[in-house]
Amino acid sequence: MRTLPEFPLDLHADIDVEIGYLVLREMYEDDDSADLLIGVEGDQYSVTLKSTLQPIIFPDDDLLESVGKLVSLHIEYGARPLRAATYHYDKESSGSWVMSAKFDYEPV
């Protein structure tokens, strides 16, 4: 059985929304997808952001701060250390964006 983090999910959801807002404000009108890749080693993290039309997007300080909140949340409450997080955003034909996320943890 997999061990899930034991932190308050509402805190995580708030950070997910904040990260999503900051990622999407970097998108061009014609972008139709974006990927945010977060690598974690201890309390250090790296951030890579790209979209369909932008192969490299330099994350601004607000996004870096929000990712730092996510990493800190996992350090404080996580049952296992977070190794990576991947957020994927797809633009629907209506213009709305849909997010999916994947979190990778250290093995038990």
Summary of the structure (lengths in Angstrom):
residues: 108
radius of gyration: 14.1
end to end distance: 11.0
largest distance: 43.0
contacts: 287
relative contact order: 0.23
helix: 31%
strand: 34%
